[in-house]
Amino acid sequence: MPKMKSHRGACKRFKTTASGKIKRERMNGSHNLEHKNRKRTRRLHQATLLEGKKAKQIKRMILA
């Protein structure tokens, strides 16, 4: 049986932290920023963590 391949799209979008949690970037933070207020743009440039079932699915896609 061949090796399992990791999902390349998921590998580009998600990273694992040292403790094993899944980190992701927020959406809507790359264009049309002049229409969004400063507080919102600052928040959009901060990474956040995935939780629950989604984190388990993404971990399986990345580490396969």
N, CA, C and O atoms as a Tripos MOL2 file, in Angstrom:
@<TRIPOS>MOLECULE
protein
  256   255    64     0     0
PROTEIN
NO_CHARGES

@<TRIPOS>ATOM
      1 N           0.8370   -1.1820    0.0000 N.3       1 MET1
      2 CA          0.0000    0.0000    0.0000 C.3       1 MET1
      3 C           0.8840    1.2480    0.0000 C.2       1 MET1
      4 O           1.8510    1.3130    0.7590 O.2       1 MET1
      5 N           0.5690    2.2390   -0.8370 N.am      2 PRO2
      6 CA          1.4330    3.4340   -0.9020 C.3       2 PRO2
      7 C           1.2970    4.3140    0.3310 C.2       2 PRO2
      8 O           0.3830    4.1530    1.1390 O.2       2 PRO2
      9 N           2.2290    5.2450    0.4510 N.am      3 LYS3
     10 CA          2.1910    6.1830    1.5710 C.3       3 LYS3
     11 C           0.9760    7.0920    1.4630 C.2       3 LYS3
     12 O           0.5070    7.3830    0.3620 O.2       3 LYS3
     13 N           0.4680    7.5370    2.6050 N.am      4 MET4
     14 CA         -0.6050    8.5310    2.6130 C.3       4 MET4
     15 C           0.0020    9.8980    2.3220 C.2       4 MET4
     16 O           1.0460   10.2480    2.8740 O.2       4 MET4
     17 N          -0.6480   10.6660    1.4620 N.am      5 LYS5
     18 CA         -0.1530   12.0010    1.1430 C.3       5 LYS5
     19 C          -0.9070   13.0370    1.9690 C.2       5 LYS5
     20 O          -2.0980   12.8900    2.2450 O.2       5 LYS5
     21 N          -0.1890   14.0850    2.3550 N.am      6 SER6
     22 CA         -0.8550   15.1670    3.0850 C.3       6 SER6
     23 C          -1.5660   16.0730    2.0820 C.2       6 SER6
     24 O          -1.1750   16.1460    0.9160 O.2       6 SER6
     25 N          -2.5970   16.7500    2.5360 N.am      7 HIS7
     26 CA         -3.3960   17.6330    1.6910 C.3       7 HIS7
     27 C          -2.6360   18.9370    1.5180 C.2       7 HIS7
     28 O          -2.4860   19.6970    2.4740 O.2       7 HIS7
     29 N          -2.1550   19.2060    0.3110 N.am      8 ARG8
     30 CA         -1.2610   20.3370    0.0970 C.3       8 ARG8
     31 C          -1.9570   21.6810    0.3060 C.2       8 ARG8
     32 O          -1.3340   22.6350    0.7710 O.2       8 ARG8
     33 N          -3.2350   21.7620   -0.0330 N.am      9 GLY9
     34 CA         -3.9700   23.0030    0.1970 C.3       9 GLY9
     35 C          -4.1020   23.3050    1.6700 C.2       9 GLY9
     36 O          -3.9900   24.4590    2.0830 O.2       9 GLY9
     37 N          -4.3410   22.2740    2.4730 N.am     10 ALA10
     38 CA         -4.4600   22.4580    3.9180 C.3      10 ALA10
     39 C          -3.1010   22.8170    4.5260 C.2      10 ALA10
     40 O          -3.0300   23.6130    5.4630 O.2      10 ALA10
     41 N          -2.0420   22.2410    4.0040 N.am     11 CYS11
     42 CA         -0.7030   22.5320    4.5340 C.3      11 CYS11
     43 C          -0.3210   23.9910    4.3140 C.2      11 CYS11
     44 O           0.4150   24.5720    5.1110 O.2      11 CYS11
     45 N          -0.8310   24.5900    3.2150 N.am     12 LYS12
     46 CA         -0.5210   25.9880    2.9310 C.3      12 LYS12
     47 C          -1.3420   26.9410    3.7880 C.2      12 LYS12
     48 O          -0.9210   28.0720    4.0330 O.2      12 LYS12
     49 N          -2.5060   26.5010    4.2450 N.am     13 ARG13
     50 CA         -3.4130   27.3880    4.9720 C.3      13 ARG13
     51 C          -3.3340   27.2560    6.4820 C.2      13 ARG13
     52 O          -3.6850   28.1960    7.1960 O.2      13 ARG13
     53 N          -2.8870   26.1240    6.9840 N.am     14 PHE14
     54 CA         -2.8830   25.8640    8.4220 C.3      14 PHE14
     55 C          -1.4890   25.4750    8.8780 C.2      14 PHE14
     56 O          -0.7440   24.8290    8.1410 O.2      14 PHE14
     57 N          -1.1360   25.8720   10.1000 N.am     15 LYS15
     58 CA          0.1460   25.4990   10.7070 C.3      15 LYS15
     59 C          -0.1330   24.8890   12.0680 C.2      15 LYS15
     60 O          -1.1570   25.1760   12.6890 O.2      15 LYS15
     61 N           0.7780   24.0510   12.5280 N.am     16 THR16
     62 CA          0.6370   23.5010   13.8710 C.3      16 THR16
     63 C           1.5590   24.2530   14.8260 C.2      16 THR16
     64 O           2.6780   24.6160   14.4640 O.2      16 THR16
     65 N           1.0830   24.4820   16.0420 N.am     17 THR17
     66 CA          1.9030   25.1410   17.0470 C.3      17 THR17
     67 C           2.7690   24.0860   17.7350 C.2      17 THR17
     68 O           2.6410   22.8920   17.4630 O.2      17 THR17
     69 N           3.6320   24.5300   18.6120 N.am     18 ALA18
     70 CA          4.5180   23.6000   19.3120 C.3      18 ALA18
     71 C           3.7350   22.6490   20.2120 C.2      18 ALA18
     72 O           4.1590   21.5180   20.4470 O.2      18 ALA18
     73 N           2.5930   23.1110   20.7140 N.am     19 SER19
     74 CA          1.7890   22.2570   21.5890 C.3      19 SER19
     75 C           0.8280   21.3660   20.8140 C.2      19 SER19
     76 O           0.1120   20.5630   21.4120 O.2      19 SER19
     77 N           0.8040   21.4990   19.4730 N.am     20 GLY20
     78 CA         -0.0240   20.6230   18.6590 C.3      20 GLY20
     79 C          -1.3610   21.2030   18.2430 C.2      20 GLY20
     80 O          -2.1600   20.5170   17.6070 O.2      20 GLY20
     81 N          -1.6180   22.4600   18.5920 N.am     21 LYS21
     82 CA         -2.8690   23.0900   18.1770 C.3      21 LYS21
     83 C          -2.7410   23.5650   16.7290 C.2      21 LYS21
     84 O          -1.6330   23.7090   16.2130 O.2      21 LYS21
     85 N          -3.8810   23.8070   16.0780 N.am     22 ILE22
     86 CA         -3.8960   24.2240   14.6910 C.3      22 ILE22
     87 C          -4.1380   25.7310   14.6190 C.2      22 ILE22
     88 O          -5.0980   26.2420   15.1950 O.2      22 ILE22
     89 N          -3.2510   26.4400   13.8990 N.am     23 LYS23
     90 CA         -3.3340   27.8840   13.7730 C.3      23 LYS23
     91 C          -3.7770   28.2380   12.3610 C.2      23 LYS23
     92 O          -3.3660   27.5900   11.3980 O.2      23 LYS23
     93 N          -4.6260   29.2810   12.2300 N.am     24 ARG24
     94 CA         -5.0770   29.7190   10.9150 C.3      24 ARG24
     95 C          -5.1350   31.2320   10.8620 C.2      24 ARG24
     96 O          -5.1930   31.8970   11.8960 O.2      24 ARG24
     97 N          -5.1190   31.7730    9.6530 N.am     25 GLU25
     98 CA         -5.2930   33.2050    9.4470 C.3      25 GLU25
     99 C          -6.7760   33.5060    9.2840 C.2      25 GLU25
    100 O          -7.5530   32.6290    8.9040 O.2      25 GLU25
    101 N          -7.1710   34.7400    9.5690 N.am     26 ARG26
    102 CA         -8.5680   35.1330    9.4070 C.3      26 ARG26
    103 C          -8.8380   35.5440    7.9680 C.2      26 ARG26
    104 O          -7.9270   35.9550    7.2490 O.2      26 ARG26
    105 N         -10.1000   35.4310    7.5500 N.am     27 MET27
    106 CA        -10.4590   35.8260    6.1980 C.3      27 MET27
    107 C         -10.7610   37.3160    6.1370 C.2      27 MET27
    108 O         -10.9190   37.9630    7.1720 O.2      27 MET27
    109 N         -10.8410   37.8610    4.9290 N.am     28 ASN28
    110 CA        -11.1980   39.2610    4.6360 C.3      28 ASN28
    111 C         -10.1290   40.2560    5.0760 C.2      28 ASN28
    112 O         -10.4480   41.4300    5.2630 O.2      28 ASN28
    113 N          -8.8800   39.8400    5.2500 N.am     29 GLY29
    114 CA         -7.8640   40.7700    5.7200 C.3      29 GLY29
    115 C          -6.8410   41.1500    4.6840 C.2      29 GLY29
    116 O          -5.7760   41.6580    5.0350 O.2      29 GLY29
    117 N          -7.1310   40.9160    3.3970 N.am     30 SER30
    118 CA         -6.1010   41.1500    2.3930 C.3      30 SER30
    119 C          -6.4170   42.2430    1.3910 C.2      30 SER30
    120 O          -5.4940   42.7780    0.7770 O.2      30 SER30
    121 N          -7.6850   42.6040    1.1960 N.am     31 HIS31
    122 CA         -8.0070   43.6530    0.2280 C.3      31 HIS31
    123 C          -9.2250   44.4370    0.6880 C.2      31 HIS31
    124 O          -9.9360   44.0240    1.6040 O.2      31 HIS31
    125 N          -9.4590   45.5870    0.0330 N.am     32 ASN32
    126 CA        -10.5430   46.5220    0.3880 C.3      32 ASN32
    127 C         -10.4300   46.9710    1.8430 C.2      32 ASN32
    128 O         -11.4390   47.1370    2.5290 O.2      32 ASN32
    129 N          -9.2090   47.1650    2.3030 N.am     33 LEU33
    130 CA         -9.0140   47.5080    3.7060 C.3      33 LEU33
    131 C          -9.3740   48.9560    4.0140 C.2      33 LEU33
    132 O          -9.5620   49.3080    5.1790 O.2      33 LEU33
    133 N          -9.4750   49.8030    2.9860 N.am     34 GLU34
    134 CA         -9.8290   51.1980    3.2400 C.3      34 GLU34
    135 C         -11.2890   51.3330    3.6760 C.2      34 GLU34
    136 O         -11.6680   52.3630    4.2340 O.2      34 GLU34
    137 N         -12.1020   50.3250    3.4350 N.am     35 HIS35
    138 CA        -13.5090   50.3650    3.8300 C.3      35 HIS35
    139 C         -13.7410   49.7710    5.2230 C.2      35 HIS35
    140 O         -14.8400   49.8810    5.7670 O.2      35 HIS35
    141 N         -12.7350   49.1560    5.7870 N.am     36 LYS36
    142 CA        -12.8710   48.5340    7.1020 C.3      36 LYS36
    143 C         -12.1920   49.4190    8.1470 C.2      36 LYS36
    144 O         -11.1660   50.0390    7.8690 O.2      36 LYS36
    145 N         -12.7620   49.4720    9.3330 N.am     37 ASN37
    146 CA        -12.1710   50.3580   10.3320 C.3      37 ASN37
    147 C         -10.8900   49.7590   10.9070 C.2      37 ASN37
    148 O         -10.6050   48.5750   10.7220 O.2      37 ASN37
    149 N         -10.1200   50.5970   11.6120 N.am     38 ARG38
    150 CA         -8.7950   50.1830   12.0810 C.3      38 ARG38
    151 C          -8.8480   49.0150   13.0440 C.2      38 ARG38
    152 O          -8.0170   48.1090   12.9950 O.2      38 ARG38
    153 N          -9.8370   49.0520   13.9160 N.am     39 LYS39
    154 CA         -9.9650   47.9760   14.9000 C.3      39 LYS39
    155 C         -10.1750   46.6300   14.1990 C.2      39 LYS39
    156 O          -9.5950   45.6150   14.5860 O.2      39 LYS39
    157 N         -11.0030   46.6450   13.1770 N.am     40 ARG40
    158 CA        -11.2900   45.4080   12.4360 C.3      40 ARG40
    159 C         -10.0630   44.9110   11.6820 C.2      40 ARG40
    160 O          -9.7900   43.7110   11.6790 O.2      40 ARG40
    161 N          -9.3100   45.8210   11.0350 N.am     41 THR41
    162 CA         -8.1430   45.3850   10.2680 C.3      41 THR41
    163 C          -7.0440   44.8430   11.1810 C.2      41 THR41
    164 O          -6.3430   43.8980   10.8200 O.2      41 THR41
    165 N          -6.8970   45.4430   12.3640 N.am     42 ARG42
    166 CA         -5.9160   44.9060   13.3240 C.3      42 ARG42
    167 C          -6.2990   43.4990   13.7350 C.2      42 ARG42
    168 O          -5.4480   42.6140   13.8190 O.2      42 ARG42
    169 N          -7.5750   43.2950   13.9890 N.am     43 ARG43
    170 CA         -8.0440   41.9810   14.4090 C.3      43 ARG43
    171 C          -7.8930   40.9520   13.2830 C.2      43 ARG43
    172 O          -7.5920   39.7870   13.5420 O.2      43 ARG43
    173 N          -8.1010   41.3810   12.0440 N.am     44 LEU44
    174 CA         -8.0190   40.4590   10.9130 C.3      44 LEU44
    175 C          -6.5960   39.9800   10.6560 C.2      44 LEU44
    176 O          -6.3980   38.9120   10.0780 O.2      44 LEU44
    177 N          -5.5960   40.7660   11.0830 N.am     45 HIS45
    178 CA         -4.2070   40.3610   10.8480 C.3      45 HIS45
    179 C          -3.6460   39.4880   11.9620 C.2      45 HIS45
    180 O          -2.4790   39.0980   11.9120 O.2      45 HIS45
    181 N          -4.4580   39.1790   12.9610 N.am     46 GLN46
    182 CA         -4.0120   38.2760   14.0240 C.3      46 GLN46
    183 C          -4.4470   36.8520   13.7050 C.2      46 GLN46
    184 O          -5.5700   36.6310   13.2520 O.2      46 GLN46
    185 N          -3.5840   35.9100   13.9330 N.am     47 ALA47
    186 CA         -3.9270   34.5040   13.7180 C.3      47 ALA47
    187 C          -4.8070   34.0140   14.8590 C.2      47 ALA47
    188 O          -4.8120   34.5930   15.9460 O.2      47 ALA47
    189 N          -5.5510   32.9440   14.6020 N.am     48 THR48
    190 CA         -6.4170   32.3700   15.6220 C.3      48 THR48
    191 C          -6.2940   30.8520   15.5890 C.2      48 THR48
    192 O          -5.7270   30.2960   14.6490 O.2      48 THR48
    193 N          -6.8120   30.1890   16.5920 N.am     49 LEU49
    194 CA         -6.7000   28.7390   16.7010 C.3      49 LEU49
    195 C          -8.0090   28.0580   16.3230 C.2      49 LEU49
    196 O          -9.0910   28.6010   16.5460 O.2      49 LEU49
    197 N          -7.9010   26.8750   15.7530 N.am     50 LEU50
    198 CA         -9.0720   26.0550   15.4600 C.3      50 LEU50
    199 C          -9.3900   25.2000   16.6780 C.2      50 LEU50
    200 O          -8.4970   24.8390   17.4440 O.2      50 LEU50
    201 N         -10.6600   24.8820   16.8500 N.am     51 GLU51
    202 CA        -11.0600   24.0530   17.9840 C.3      51 GLU51
    203 C         -12.0260   22.9760   17.5230 C.2      51 GLU51
    204 O         -12.6660   23.0990   16.4780 O.2      51 GLU51
    205 N         -12.1200   21.9260   18.3150 N.am     52 GLY52
    206 CA        -13.1430   20.9110   18.1220 C.3      52 GLY52
    207 C         -12.9290   19.9970   16.9310 C.2      52 GLY52
    208 O         -11.8030   19.6210   16.6050 O.2      52 GLY52
    209 N         -14.0440   19.6440   16.2830 N.am     53 LYS53
    210 CA        -14.0190   18.6720   15.2120 C.3      53 LYS53
    211 C         -13.2060   19.1220   14.0100 C.2      53 LYS53
    212 O         -12.5010   18.3280   13.3880 O.2      53 LYS53
    213 N         -13.3170   20.4260   13.6880 N.am     54 LYS54
    214 CA        -12.5810   20.9570   12.5390 C.3      54 LYS54
    215 C         -11.0790   20.7980   12.7440 C.2      54 LYS54
    216 O         -10.3570   20.4380   11.8140 O.2      54 LYS54
    217 N         -10.6100   21.0630   13.9530 N.am     55 ALA55
    218 CA         -9.1760   20.9350   14.2380 C.3      55 ALA55
    219 C          -8.7300   19.4940   14.0510 C.2      55 ALA55
    220 O          -7.6370   19.2400   13.5440 O.2      55 ALA55
    221 N          -9.5660   18.5540   14.4560 N.am     56 LYS56
    222 CA         -9.2310   17.1380   14.3020 C.3      56 LYS56
    223 C          -9.1430   16.7560   12.8280 C.2      56 LYS56
    224 O          -8.2410   16.0200   12.4300 O.2      56 LYS56
    225 N         -10.0870   17.2590   12.0070 N.am     57 GLN57
    226 CA        -10.0760   16.9680   10.5790 C.3      57 GLN57
    227 C          -8.8380   17.5590    9.9040 C.2      57 GLN57
    228 O          -8.1820   16.8870    9.1080 O.2      57 GLN57
    229 N          -8.5240   18.8000   10.2180 N.am     58 ILE58
    230 CA         -7.3790   19.4730    9.6000 C.3      58 ILE58
    231 C          -6.0820   18.7980   10.0160 C.2      58 ILE58
    232 O          -5.1670   18.6520    9.2060 O.2      58 ILE58
    233 N          -5.9990   18.3890   11.2730 N.am     59 LYS59
    234 CA         -4.7880   17.7080   11.7530 C.3      59 LYS59
    235 C          -4.5600   16.4290   10.9770 C.2      59 LYS59
    236 O          -3.4250   16.0970   10.6340 O.2      59 LYS59
    237 N          -5.6450   15.7030   10.6970 N.am     60 ARG60
    238 CA         -5.5380   14.4760    9.9220 C.3      60 ARG60
    239 C          -5.0890   14.7690    8.4870 C.2      60 ARG60
    240 O          -4.3290   13.9910    7.9090 O.2      60 ARG60
    241 N          -5.5530   15.8900    7.9040 N.am     61 MET61
    242 CA         -5.1750   16.2510    6.5420 C.3      61 MET61
    243 C          -3.6990   16.6400    6.4540 C.2      61 MET61
    244 O          -3.0110   16.3000    5.4920 O.2      61 MET61
    245 N          -3.2250   17.3600    7.4770 N.am     62 ILE62
    246 CA         -1.8410   17.8440    7.4540 C.3      62 ILE62
    247 C          -0.8430   16.7360    7.7640 C.2      62 ILE62
    248 O           0.1890   16.6290    7.1010 O.2      62 ILE62
    249 N          -1.1350   15.9250    8.7480 N.am     63 LEU63
    250 CA         -0.1620   14.9430    9.2350 C.3      63 LEU63
    251 C          -0.2790   13.5720    8.5680 C.2      63 LEU63
    252 O           0.3640   12.6170    9.0020 O.2      63 LEU63
    253 N          -1.0820   13.4710    7.5320 N.am     64 ALA64
    254 CA         -1.2740   12.1630    6.8870 C.3      64 ALA64
    255 C          -0.0270   11.6690    6.1940 C.2      64 ALA64
    256 O          -0.0340   10.5860    5.6090 O.2      64 ALA64
@<TRIPOS>BOND
     1     1     2 1
     2     2     3 1
     3     3     4 2
     4     3     5 am
     5     5     6 1
     6     6     7 1
     7     7     8 2
     8     7     9 am
     9     9    10 1
    10    10    11 1
    11    11    12 2
    12    11    13 am
    13    13    14 1
    14    14    15 1
    15    15    16 2
    16    15    17 am
    17    17    18 1
    18    18    19 1
    19    19    20 2
    20    19    21 am
    21    21    22 1
    22    22    23 1
    23    23    24 2
    24    23    25 am
    25    25    26 1
    26    26    27 1
    27    27    28 2
    28    27    29 am
    29    29    30 1
    30    30    31 1
    31    31    32 2
    32    31    33 am
    33    33    34 1
    34    34    35 1
    35    35    36 2
    36    35    37 am
    37    37    38 1
    38    38    39 1
    39    39    40 2
    40    39    41 am
    41    41    42 1
    42    42    43 1
    43    43    44 2
    44    43    45 am
    45    45    46 1
    46    46    47 1
    47    47    48 2
    48    47    49 am
    49    49    50 1
    50    50    51 1
    51    51    52 2
    52    51    53 am
    53    53    54 1
    54    54    55 1
    55    55    56 2
    56    55    57 am
    57    57    58 1
    58    58    59 1
    59    59    60 2
    60    59    61 am
    61    61    62 1
    62    62    63 1
    63    63    64 2
    64    63    65 am
    65    65    66 1
    66    66    67 1
    67    67    68 2
    68    67    69 am
    69    69    70 1
    70    70    71 1
    71    71    72 2
    72    71    73 am
    73    73    74 1
    74    74    75 1
    75    75    76 2
    76    75    77 am
    77    77    78 1
    78    78    79 1
    79    79    80 2
    80    79    81 am
    81    81    82 1
    82    82    83 1
    83    83    84 2
    84    83    85 am
    85    85    86 1
    86    86    87 1
    87    87    88 2
    88    87    89 am
    89    89    90 1
    90    90    91 1
    91    91    92 2
    92    91    93 am
    93    93    94 1
    94    94    95 1
    95    95    96 2
    96    95    97 am
    97    97    98 1
    98    98    99 1
    99    99   100 2
   100    99   101 am
   101   101   102 1
   102   102   103 1
   103   103   104 2
   104   103   105 am
   105   105   106 1
   106   106   107 1
   107   107   108 2
   108   107   109 am
   109   109   110 1
   110   110   111 1
   111   111   112 2
   112   111   113 am
   113   113   114 1
   114   114   115 1
   115   115   116 2
   116   115   117 am
   117   117   118 1
   118   118   119 1
   119   119   120 2
   120   119   121 am
   121   121   122 1
   122   122   123 1
   123   123   124 2
   124   123   125 am
   125   125   126 1
   126   126   127 1
   127   127   128 2
   128   127   129 am
   129   129   130 1
   130   130   131 1
   131   131   132 2
   132   131   133 am
   133   133   134 1
   134   134   135 1
   135   135   136 2
   136   135   137 am
   137   137   138 1
   138   138   139 1
   139   139   140 2
   140   139   141 am
   141   141   142 1
   142   142   143 1
   143   143   144 2
   144   143   145 am
   145   145   146 1
   146   146   147 1
   147   147   148 2
   148   147   149 am
   149   149   150 1
   150   150   151 1
   151   151   152 2
   152   151   153 am
   153   153   154 1
   154   154   155 1
   155   155   156 2
   156   155   157 am
   157   157   158 1
   158   158   159 1
   159   159   160 2
   160   159   161 am
   161   161   162 1
   162   162   163 1
   163   163   164 2
   164   163   165 am
   165   165   166 1
   166   166   167 1
   167   167   168 2
   168   167   169 am
   169   169   170 1
   170   170   171 1
   171   171   172 2
   172   171   173 am
   173   173   174 1
   174   174   175 1
   175   175   176 2
   176   175   177 am
   177   177   178 1
   178   178   179 1
   179   179   180 2
   180   179   181 am
   181   181   182 1
   182   182   183 1
   183   183   184 2
   184   183   185 am
   185   185   186 1
   186   186   187 1
   187   187   188 2
   188   187   189 am
   189   189   190 1
   190   190   191 1
   191   191   192 2
   192   191   193 am
   193   193   194 1
   194   194   195 1
   195   195   196 2
   196   195   197 am
   197   197   198 1
   198   198   199 1
   199   199   200 2
   200   199   201 am
   201   201   202 1
   202   202   203 1
   203   203   204 2
   204   203   205 am
   205   205   206 1
   206   206   207 1
   207   207   208 2
   208   207   209 am
   209   209   210 1
   210   210   211 1
   211   211   212 2
   212   211   213 am
   213   213   214 1
   214   214   215 1
   215   215   216 2
   216   215   217 am
   217   217   218 1
   218   218   219 1
   219   219   220 2
   220   219   221 am
   221   221   222 1
   222   222   223 1
   223   223   224 2
   224   223   225 am
   225   225   226 1
   226   226   227 1
   227   227   228 2
   228   227   229 am
   229   229   230 1
   230   230   231 1
   231   231   232 2
   232   231   233 am
   233   233   234 1
   234   234   235 1
   235   235   236 2
   236   235   237 am
   237   237   238 1
   238   238   239 1
   239   239   240 2
   240   239   241 am
   241   241   242 1
   242   242   243 1
   243   243   244 2
   244   243   245 am
   245   245   246 1
   246   246   247 1
   247   247   248 2
   248   247   249 am
   249   249   250 1
   250   250   251 1
   251   251   252 2
   252   251   253 am
   253   253   254 1
   254   254   255 1
   255   255   256 2
@<TRIPOS>SUBSTRUCTURE
     1 MET1         2 RESIDUE 1 A MET
     2 PRO2         6 RESIDUE 1 A PRO
     3 LYS3        10 RESIDUE 1 A LYS
     4 MET4        14 RESIDUE 1 A MET
     5 LYS5        18 RESIDUE 1 A LYS
     6 SER6        22 RESIDUE 1 A SER
     7 HIS7        26 RESIDUE 1 A HIS
     8 ARG8        30 RESIDUE 1 A ARG
     9 GLY9        34 RESIDUE 1 A GLY
    10 ALA10       38 RESIDUE 1 A ALA
    11 CYS11       42 RESIDUE 1 A CYS
    12 LYS12       46 RESIDUE 1 A LYS
    13 ARG13       50 RESIDUE 1 A ARG
    14 PHE14       54 RESIDUE 1 A PHE
    15 LYS15       58 RESIDUE 1 A LYS
    16 THR16       62 RESIDUE 1 A THR
    17 THR17       66 RESIDUE 1 A THR
    18 ALA18       70 RESIDUE 1 A ALA
    19 SER19       74 RESIDUE 1 A SER
    20 GLY20       78 RESIDUE 1 A GLY
    21 LYS21       82 RESIDUE 1 A LYS
    22 ILE22       86 RESIDUE 1 A ILE
    23 LYS23       90 RESIDUE 1 A LYS
    24 ARG24       94 RESIDUE 1 A ARG
    25 GLU25       98 RESIDUE 1 A GLU
    26 ARG26      102 RESIDUE 1 A ARG
    27 MET27      106 RESIDUE 1 A MET
    28 ASN28      110 RESIDUE 1 A ASN
    29 GLY29      114 RESIDUE 1 A GLY
    30 SER30      118 RESIDUE 1 A SER
    31 HIS31      122 RESIDUE 1 A HIS
    32 ASN32      126 RESIDUE 1 A ASN
    33 LEU33      130 RESIDUE 1 A LEU
    34 GLU34      134 RESIDUE 1 A GLU
    35 HIS35      138 RESIDUE 1 A HIS
    36 LYS36      142 RESIDUE 1 A LYS
    37 ASN37      146 RESIDUE 1 A ASN
    38 ARG38      150 RESIDUE 1 A ARG
    39 LYS39      154 RESIDUE 1 A LYS
    40 ARG40      158 RESIDUE 1 A ARG
    41 THR41      162 RESIDUE 1 A THR
    42 ARG42      166 RESIDUE 1 A ARG
    43 ARG43      170 RESIDUE 1 A ARG
    44 LEU44      174 RESIDUE 1 A LEU
    45 HIS45      178 RESIDUE 1 A HIS
    46 GLN46      182 RESIDUE 1 A GLN
    47 ALA47      186 RESIDUE 1 A ALA
    48 THR48      190 RESIDUE 1 A THR
    49 LEU49      194 RESIDUE 1 A LEU
    50 LEU50      198 RESIDUE 1 A LEU
    51 GLU51      202 RESIDUE 1 A GLU
    52 GLY52      206 RESIDUE 1 A GLY
    53 LYS53      210 RESIDUE 1 A LYS
    54 LYS54      214 RESIDUE 1 A LYS
    55 ALA55      218 RESIDUE 1 A ALA
    56 LYS56      222 RESIDUE 1 A LYS
    57 GLN57      226 RESIDUE 1 A GLN
    58 ILE58      230 RESIDUE 1 A ILE
    59 LYS59      234 RESIDUE 1 A LYS
    60 ARG60      238 RESIDUE 1 A ARG
    61 MET61      242 RESIDUE 1 A MET
    62 ILE62      246 RESIDUE 1 A ILE
    63 LEU63      250 RESIDUE 1 A LEU
    64 ALA64      254 RESIDUE 1 A ALA
